[in-house]
Amino acid sequence: MQDAGGPDGYQGYAGNIEFDGYDIGDGDGDRNGDEAGAPRRSGARKAVLAAVGGVFAALLAVGGYGLHNIVTAVQGGPSNGGGAQPSGTSARTPQAPPTAEEAAAVAQDFLATWGRGDVTAASALTDRPETARAALAAFQQNVPARTLALTATGPATTGTDGEPVVGFRTKAEFEGATGAWEYDSTLGVVRGASGRAVVRWAPTVLHPHLTQGGTIAVKTLPDPVFKATDRNGKPLDGFPSLAAVLPMITPADGEAVVSGRAVVLSATGREPEQLYVLTPPSAPQVKLTLDAELQRVAEEAVKQQAAGGKPASLVAIQPSTGHILAMAYSPSGHNRAVSAGQAPGSTMKVITSAALLEAGVTPDTVVPCKDTTNSPRQWHNDERGDFPSYTLADDFSRSCNTGFIDKGLEKLQPGTLAKVAREQFGLGLEWHIGIDSRDATIPVPRSNDEAAAAYIGQGTIQVNSLAMASVAATVQSGRFRQPVLRDDAERVTAPGALPAGVARDLRAMMARTATQGTARTPMAGLTGQIGAKTGTAESGGTTTNSWFIAYRGDLAVAAEVDGGGHGFAAAGVAAAQVLKAGGKG
């Protein structure tokens, strides 16, 4: 029975804004929020963290282009002060779109000429030569890379408008800095006025986050920079999901520090986004708990499931230590993996089951799975029909909503779910993982309808992939260990403990779900100690959100895909990829 809840050398632009008291360049705005609130900042060294995470000083010298021309170029408008488009601009005609072969050829030529710094030749290969030339020249000037490599990442595909699109990867290296700035982007190809294939010019050709009026520039940092490495000392540069995370990392007290520079994107109405830190070789190292190889797998898993614009995230934790081994999310910018707040769907049944087991229900207790039930709101399951002989273990593995609602209303008092979540799983406590994060919220229900929704992970419960990965880790190890991104992070402990018998029963039910229940398809082929729970959360529209939590040996994972459908589908596929790469029996 499936779950149903009531189921990225070269240039940017100059200007001035004020942000936290520092003059940092063009553009201003607010931090992106979340579905249901903003994340809480980590408690340690807030001043340094804020400075490193988003406060920048003196913009590197900008020459050759005035602000008006630069912004006009980025916006994709005329570079001649607003007059008619220069000759060479394509006109939309009823000609057939370029073929994939034509698109690949012009994209290769464009990327090659741009990469060697010939902005005039590159811009001539676009439908807006003057606009493109100004923007490419500005990018070359304000993001002064030592080398710039631009490589197509695959054959041309068909875009939503029927015209070909070519993906490419940008890799920029800078003098006096370690590592390289890398990111993926795309460009569209159209027919120009002459009928030949040309690149459709848009700000996103420079960077996928760049919009009209936005700017990119290398800026100096007023505060220290550090080289973040993974648990094995490997560099963490180049991971899209870590671009906004690494700038938040601060050194240990008393550690020597050096200053550096960063590539910063600014846009009207948004807080400046730090795209990449140019870390000097002399910068001290800060070791994180992340595993670079597992992070690579997590990034790819999330990228696959986020195709088509679905927001998604994944967190992997080591149950025996609480170490965060990977965190990935899409789209970039707002770290939904640790800062979102969403209903978890039926993955919440792990905690509801813990409460029921403590209340005297056993895995073998008969808990009928009725076709519908009322609280007085009517609830149903995806798998329609009555299953009067189902036990609690059956309800869990088949994800029966009505059984959990009926037994929850019978056995549990208002507030019991929140108490068990807090005291045994650490949800609702104030976590300090080493960067900004958002704590789980599990309110006390005010009615039977609210209680029924909570028992199956709907209603006002707000969690994220970090919180639910911790739930899976707690079941696997039998003990809550607050997740951390670095060993010196401040930890909290749960006021209670998960009873050994309850942990044993939960592991048994999660194992059954992974091998015989709703999680069996994504978990197929995984060996050793495994367990899983699917979740499908209603989002207020016609689509549902896909949730999946699981463990394999000393690795626990949670994944969610907004609009991904059933838990065993999108989120389950992503989580299983990570478990296969890093889990051991």
N, C-alpha and C positions, 0 to 999 in steps of 0.2 A: 504494500500500500504506500503510495507516494505521499509526501508531506503536503498538507494544505493547511493553512492556518485558519481557519476561517480564511485556510491555507492557500648630434650636433659638430699664411697669416693675413686676420683681416677686420672689418670696421663697424663702428656704432655711431652714436650721436650724442650731442651735448646740449645741456640746458641746466636748469637749477630747480631743485625742490628742497623742502625741509622734511626730514624724517628723523624722529627721536633726537632732534637738536643737531643733526649733522647734514651738511650740504652735500648731496650725493649724486646729483644729475637729474636729467629730465624725467618727468612723470611723477605722479603721486597716486595715492589711493589707499584702500583698506585691505587688510588681510582677508583672504577668502575664508568664509565661514563654513559651517557644516550644516547638515540637515537639521540638527536640533541643538546647536550651540557650539561655542568655541572651545578649543582644547585648553587645559590648564598647563601653565609653564612648569618645567621641572624646578624643584626647589633650590638646587645648589648653584651658586655663582651666577645669579640671574643677570647681573650687569654685564659681565663678560660675555655670557651666552647671547644676550640681546645684541651686543656690539658685533660679535662674530657672525651671528645669524642674519643680520640684515642692516647694520648701520655702517655706512661707508663715507669716506671723506673724499678730498680733492680728485676731481675727474682729470684723467690724463689729458695733456694738451690736445686740442682739436684744431686742425688747420685745413685750409683748402675749401671748406664748405661752410656756409652760414647755417644757422639753425633752421631758417625758413626752408632752404633748399633741401636740407637733410630730412626734415619731417615730411616735406612734400614727397620726397623720394620714397620714404618708407610707406607713406599712405597710398602710393601707387597712382597719384594724381599727376598732372602735367608738371614738368620741371621748369616751365617757362613762365611761372608766375600765375598760372591759372588760365592761360589762353588755350587755343586749340591744341589738340594732341599733335605732336610732331609727326612728320611723315614717317611711314614705316609701321605705324600702329595698325594692328589688324582690324578689319571690319568683319563682323559676323556675317557669313555668307552661307548659302545652302549647300556648300561643298561637304563631302563626306569627311568625317574626322580622320586625322592621321592614322596610319596603320601602326601596329605595335613595333614593327621594324623601323619605321620612320621616327617614331617617338624615341626608341632606344638610341638611334644614331644621333639625333639632335641633342638628346640629353647627355650623351657621352662627350660630344663636342663642347657643349656648354660647360659641363663640369671640368673638363680638361683646361679650357681657356681661363675659367674663373680660378681654378687651382693654381695656375702659374702666374696669376696676378694680372692678366690682360683683360681688364674690365671692359675696354672698348669692344674687343672682339666678342667677349661673352655677352655683353648687352645687345650686340647686333643680332644675336641668335634668339631674341625675345620679341614679343609682340609690342613692347613699349621700350624701345632702345634708350631713349633719353632718361626716362624714369629709372630704368634698371641700371644704367651707367652711374647715375648719381648715387643710388643706394649701394651698389657694389663698391664704388670708390669710397663712400663714407664708412662702410663696414671694414674695408681694407685699412683705412686710416685709424679708426678708433678701436679696432680689435687687432693690434699689430702682431699677428702670429709670425713665427720664424718659418714654419712650414704649414701648408694647408693641403690636405689630401681629401679629394671628393670622389667617392666611388659608388657607382650604381650597385644596389643590393639585390637586384633581381630583374626579371623581364617586366615590360610594361604591363599594367593591368588596366581594366576599364573603370573609369571613375563614375560617380553618380550621374554625371551629365552626359555620359556616353563617350567622353574623350579620354585618351590614354593618360595614365599617371605612372611616373617612374619614381621608385624609392631610391634614396641615396644616403650614404653615411659621410658625415663631416668629421675629420680628425685634424685638430690644430695643436701645434706645439709652440711653446713660447720661450724666449731667451730668459735664463735665470729662474726657470720653474721646472719642477719635476712633473712627470706624467704628461698626459695629453687630454685635451677637451674633445670629447666625442659625443655625437648625437645623431639620431636618424631624422630624416625629413623626406619630403616628397615634392615633386614639381609636376605640373600639368603641361600637356603639349596640345597646341591648337594649330589650325591652318592660318597663316598670315594673309595679308591682302594679296600677296603675289601667288598664293596657293601653296607655298612651301611650309613644312612643319617648323614651328617655332615654340619656344618655351613661353607658357603663359606667365607673365610677371605678376608676382604677389609678394607682400612682405614675408609670408611664410616660407618662401624659397630660402631666405637667409636663416630663419630659425622657425620651427613649427609653432612657437609660442608668440611670435611677433605679429602684432595686429596693426591696423591703421593708427598712426599717431604714436606708436611705440618706438622705443630706442634701445640699442644695445651698445655698451661701451665697457672697456677695461677701466676699473677704478681702483684707487689705492684704498687699503683697509686701515683704519685708525687703530685697530687693535690686533692682538696676536693671531697667527695662523699656525696650524699644526698638520702633521701628516697622519691621517687616520689609516690604520692598517687593520686587517682582520685578526682573528685569534692566532693565526700562524705567521703573522708579520707580512702578509701579502697586501699590496696596495688595493685600495677600494675606489680608485678613480674610474670613471667611465660607466658606472651603474646609474641609469636614469633615476631610479627611486631613491638613491642616496645623495643626489645633487643638492637637495634641500636639507638633508639630514646632517651631512658632514660639517657644514658651517656652524651647526649648533654645538659641536663638540668642543669642550673646554679642557685645558690641561689640569693636572693635579696641582694643588697649592704649592707654591714655591718653585715650580718648574720654569726653566729659562724659556723665553718667548722671543719670536721674531715677527716682523710685520710682513705683509704681502699684498697682493692685488687680487681682484676678482672680476670675472665677466658678469655684468649686471644688466638685466632687462628691466626697463621701466615702461609703464603704460598708464595712461590716464585712468583713474578709478581703481587702480590696483596697487598694492604694496610692491616695491621693487623686488624682483626675483633674482637671487644670486644663482647664476647658471653654473659657474665653475670657479674654483679658487686656484690661482696661480701660486702654488706653494714653493717657496725657495728650498734648495737642498739642505739648508741649515736649519729648517724648521724641525722642532722636536716631534717624536712620534707619540701618538696616543693609540693604544691597542684597544679595539672593540671586541665584543663577543661574536660578531658576525663571522661567517664562513664564506669566503669569496666564491668558492665553487658552488656551494648551495645557493648563494645569492644569485649567481648567474642562471641557475635552473629556475629559481623563483621568478626572476625577471621575465624569462621567456614564457613561463607558464601563464603569468598574468597577461603578458602581451597578447598571447594567443586568444585568451578568453575575453579580452577587452576589445578585440577586433570589432569594428562597426560602431565604436563609440560607447560601449558599455563600461561604466566605472567598475573597477574591480580591485581587490587587494588580497594579500596573503602574508601570513606571519608563521615562521617556524621557530620552535622553542625546544631546548634540550631539557626534558623533564627533571633529570637528576640535578641540574644546577640552576635552572631558570634562565639560562643564557639565551638571548635572542640570536638565532643563527642566520635568519634571513627575514627581510621585510620588503615587499614589493607592492606597488600600487600604480594605477592608471586612472585618470590622466595625471601627469606630473604636476607639481605645484602644491596641492593640498594633500598631505599624507593621511589618506583615509584609513590606512592600515592601523594607525595608532590614535588617530584624532577624530574618527567618524563616530556617529551615534545612530545605530539602526536596530530594528527588531531582528532577533536571530532566528526566528522561525523555530522549527522543531529541534534544532540543536540544543535549545533550552530544556528539552525533555531530560537531558542528562541530570540537570540540577533538580528538576521536578521529581525524577526517579529517586534521587538521593534523599529528598524529603520524604517521599512515600516509603522508602525502605526503612528509614528511621522511625516512621510512624507504624511499623509493624507489617507492612505489605511485603511479600516476598516475590522473587521472580516468577514463582509458580502459582501465585495467587490468581484465581480467575478474575479477570477484569474485562467484562464483555465489551466488544467493539461494536457499538450500535451504528446503524446507518446515519442517524442524526441524534442529537441531544440538545437540550435547552438549558439556558442558565439565567434568565429566560431567553436570551438571544439564541437563535438556532445555529448549531454548528454541524459540520459534516466532514467526511474524509474524501480523499481523492478516489480511493477504491470503494465504490459504493456497495452497499449490502450490509447485512448483519452477520457478525461473527461472535456468537454468544459464548463460545468455549475458549476464546483468546485469554491468555494469561498476561501478566504485566510484561514479561519478556517478549511475548508475541506482539503486544501493542508497541513496544519499544522498537523492535526490529522491523515491523511493518509500518511504524509511525502513525498509529491510530490516534487521532485527535480526541474523538469522543470518549474513549476509555480513560485517557489522562484527565480530561475535564471532569468526568463523573467521579472518578476516584479522588481527584484533587479536592473537589468540592466536599466530598464525604469525609476525607481524612485530615485535611490540612486547614489550619486556622489562617485568617488574614495576617500577612506579615511573615508566615513561616518560610515561604520561598525566598524572600529577601534576606531573612536571617541565615538560612542555610547557605545561600550564595555568598554572603559576607563572611560568615564565621568559618566555613569550610573550604570555600573556593577563592576567597579574597576579593570578590567582586563588590565594588562600592567603597573599598578602601582607597586612600590616596596614594597612588603609585608614583615613584620617581625613577623612571627607567634610564635617565641620562639625557633625554631630549624632551621636548613638549609632548604631552600625551593627554588623552581624555579618559577619565575613569568611567566605569560602568554605572548605570543608573537602573535600579530595580525598585520601583516605588511599591508601597503597600497598597493593595487594591482597595477601592472604596465601595465596590459592589461585586456581586457574583459574576457579572459579565466581565468586569475587569480582571477578576481572579481567573476565570476560565481562559481569557486571552493570555494571561501571563503564563499559565501552565503549559501552553503550547508555543511560547515565545513570540506572542503578538502584543498588540496594545502599546503601552507606554515604556516598555523595557528598551533601553538603549545600550548597545555594546558595539564592539568593533572586532576586527580579526585578532588583534593582540589579546583582548580579553578572552575570546573563545578558544584561542590556541592554548591559553593558560588553563582553561577548563579541561581540555583534553590532556594536557600535561599533568594536571592534578590527579585525574583518574589513573593515568598510567603509572605514576610513581606513588600514589596514595597520599601525597602531601603537597600542599600549596607552597610554591616558591615563587615569590614575586619576580616576574620577568625583568631583566636588566639588559642594557646595551653595553655596559662596561662594569667591571667588577667593583669599582669604587663608588658605584651609584648607591644612594640611600635606599634601603629596603624596608618594607613593612612586613609584618607577620600577621597571619590570620589569628583572630582571638580564639578560635576553636580548631578542631582537627577532624578530618574525614575518617569516620570509624573504619577499622580494617575490614569488617564484614561488608560494609556498604561499598567500599572501594573494590572488593573482590567481586561482588555482584554486578557492579557497574561495568567492570572489565569483561565479565562474562557476557553481558548483554550487548556491549559494544563489539565484542568479537563475533557474536552471532549476527549482528547487523552487517558487519563487514564481509561475512562469508555466505549468509543466507538471506539477508534482508535488503533494505533499500539501498545500501552502500555496496552491494556485492559487485556491480559492474565496474566502477572505477577501481575498486580494491582487488579485482581479480589478478592473480599472479603474484601478489605480494605475500611473502612468507614471513615466518617468525611471529613474534607477539604483535598482533594487529588488533585494532578496534576502530570503529567509526560511527558517526551519526550524521544523517542528512538533515537538511532544513530547507523549507520553502516558505518564505515570508511574503505576506501580502504587502504591497507598497501603495495602496490607495488607488491604483489604476487597473488596467487590464492585464498588466504583466506582473510577474512575481520575481522575487530576489532569490538567487541560489546561494545556499550556505552548506558548508561541509566542514566537519572537524574530525580528526583522526590521529592515530599514532601508529608507529611501527618501531618497536624497540625504544631506544632513547631519543626519539624524535617525534614531536607533536606538531601538528599543522592545523591551521584554520584558514579557510578561503571563503570569499564572498564575491558574487558578481551581480551587480544591480541590473535587474531585468534579465537575468540568466536562466530563469525558469526553475525547474526542479533541482534539488540539492545534489542528486547523483550526477547531474549533467555538467554544467560549466564549472562550478566550484569544485565538484568531486574530481573532475579530470585534472584541474590545476593542482589540487592537493596531492593526488596520487602521483603526479610527475615528481614532486619534491620528495615524497616518501620513497619512491623507487630509487631516486638518486642518492638519498642520504640516510635512509632508515636501515637498520640492521635488526635481525631477529634476536 
